[in-house]
Amino acid sequence: MHKSEMSRTTVETLIDGTKGRTFGVSFVKKDGTVRRMVARTGVYRYVKGTGAGFGKGSMKPLRTVFDMTKGAYRTIPTDRVLEIRFGGRIHKA
C-alpha cells in the first residue's frame, strides 16, 4: 500500500457521504500511475441491468462510480485512494 493512502472504510464513508453529488478523487492505478477523476454515485443512465458482480457490499475493494469527464462507469480501488475532494474540502490520507 502506498504510504499516503486512506483506509478503505474512510474512503467508502466519504464516497457514500457525497449522496450523488459530484466529487473529485485521486488514486493509484494497478500500473502505479496516479489517476484523477471527477465522478458521482447514483447515476443510473446507461445501466443494462447485467451488473459488474462487485461494488458496494463486495469483498473486493472497488466502488463503481460514473466518470463525469468520460461519460462512462468506472471503478475506484478504495484501498488505493490518495484524496477525495468534495464540498470545498480536500480529504487527504
Backbone torsions as a table, in degrees:
resi	resn	phi	psi	omega
1	MET	NA	139.5	177.4
2	HIS	-65.0	141.3	-176.3
3	LYS	-51.6	-42.6	-170.7
4	SER	-98.8	23.2	179.7
5	GLU	-84.4	144.6	178.2
6	MET	-79.2	161.9	176.6
7	SER	-70.3	150.6	-178.9
8	ARG	-58.2	-41.7	-179.6
9	THR	-63.2	-43.4	178.8
10	THR	-61.7	-45.2	-179.7
11	VAL	-61.6	-47.6	-178.5
12	GLU	-63.4	-37.6	177.4
13	THR	-64.9	-43.5	178.9
14	LEU	-64.7	-43.7	179.5
15	ILE	-63.9	-44.0	177.7
16	ASP	-62.1	-33.7	-179.3
17	GLY	-69.1	-15.2	177.9
18	THR	-72.6	-22.5	176.5
19	LYS	48.0	46.3	175.9
20	GLY	86.3	-2.4	177.7
21	ARG	-85.6	158.3	-177.6
22	THR	-67.6	139.2	176.4
23	PHE	-144.1	160.6	176.5
24	GLY	-106.8	147.9	179.6
25	VAL	-145.8	143.7	173.8
26	SER	-124.0	134.8	-179.9
27	PHE	-149.5	165.2	179.1
28	VAL	-92.7	123.9	178.5
29	LYS	-77.5	170.6	179.9
30	LYS	-57.5	-34.4	-177.9
31	ASP	-81.9	1.1	176.7
32	GLY	94.4	-7.1	178.2
33	THR	-82.2	157.5	179.4
34	VAL	-94.6	133.3	179.6
35	ARG	-115.8	133.2	173.9
36	ARG	-109.8	136.1	-175.9
37	MET	-141.5	143.5	169.4
38	VAL	-105.3	121.0	-171.5
39	ALA	-142.0	174.5	171.2
40	ARG	-155.4	157.0	176.4
41	THR	-99.6	172.5	174.8
42	GLY	76.7	15.2	177.5
43	VAL	-92.0	126.5	-177.6
44	TYR	-116.8	5.3	177.2
45	ARG	-70.5	143.3	179.6
46	TYR	71.5	7.8	178.7
47	VAL	-73.7	130.6	-178.7
48	LYS	-96.8	-13.5	178.2
49	GLY	90.1	-1.4	-179.8
50	THR	-81.9	-31.7	177.6
51	GLY	75.9	154.9	-178.6
52	ALA	-89.3	-17.2	-178.2
53	GLY	85.0	4.9	177.0
54	PHE	-153.6	174.2	-179.3
55	GLY	133.4	-143.1	-178.1
56	LYS	-58.2	128.0	-179.1
57	GLY	88.6	-5.3	-179.8
58	SER	-82.6	158.0	175.4
59	MET	-77.1	-21.4	178.2
60	LYS	-74.4	141.2	-178.2
61	PRO	-81.5	57.9	-179.8
62	LEU	-127.3	144.9	175.7
63	ARG	-128.9	125.7	179.4
64	THR	-83.0	130.6	179.2
65	VAL	-136.8	168.9	175.5
66	PHE	-100.8	118.8	178.9
67	ASP	-77.4	112.7	-175.0
68	MET	-68.2	-29.8	-179.8
69	THR	-75.6	-45.1	-177.5
70	LYS	-87.0	-15.0	-179.5
71	GLY	65.4	37.4	-177.8
72	ALA	-149.5	162.1	177.8
73	TYR	-77.3	140.9	177.1
74	ARG	-139.8	164.0	176.1
75	THR	-113.3	145.2	177.3
76	ILE	-109.1	125.7	175.5
77	PRO	-77.0	101.9	-172.5
78	THR	-65.2	-14.3	177.8
79	ASP	-91.3	0.8	180.0
80	ARG	-128.0	21.3	-179.5
81	VAL	-76.7	135.3	178.6
82	LEU	-96.0	-40.1	177.9
83	GLU	-158.7	154.8	173.8
84	ILE	-126.9	131.4	179.6
85	ARG	-111.7	118.3	-177.2
86	PHE	-158.1	139.1	175.3
87	GLY	60.9	33.8	179.1
88	GLY	77.5	7.5	-179.8
89	ARG	-121.1	151.3	175.0
90	ILE	-115.7	120.0	178.9
91	HIS	-101.3	108.3	-178.2
92	LYS	-108.0	158.3	177.6
93	ALA	-75.3	NA	NA
